[in-house]
């Protein structure tokens, strides 16, 4: 068996890792705040039945290092749902500091 054939598995592994890193970089570069807000407000609508609207949700930058933005949805009864999201658009499980209920927005 030729010697170069022994390096094919290593070359395939390096190529796979390179493609994976390129994909993650592409996601991070093209993901916008609007995409995240729209995705998690749609998730809010799916998870909670009743008189909920997409306009119940807003977002603010996070102060926690592993979190990019926090999408906050406030239901009509005053219940607040926080969705901390990382830079890749994934939901992060962190303990958010308790905040006082915000005033209703008009």
Order of alpha helices (4+ residues) and beta strands (2+ residues): alpha-alpha-beta-beta-beta
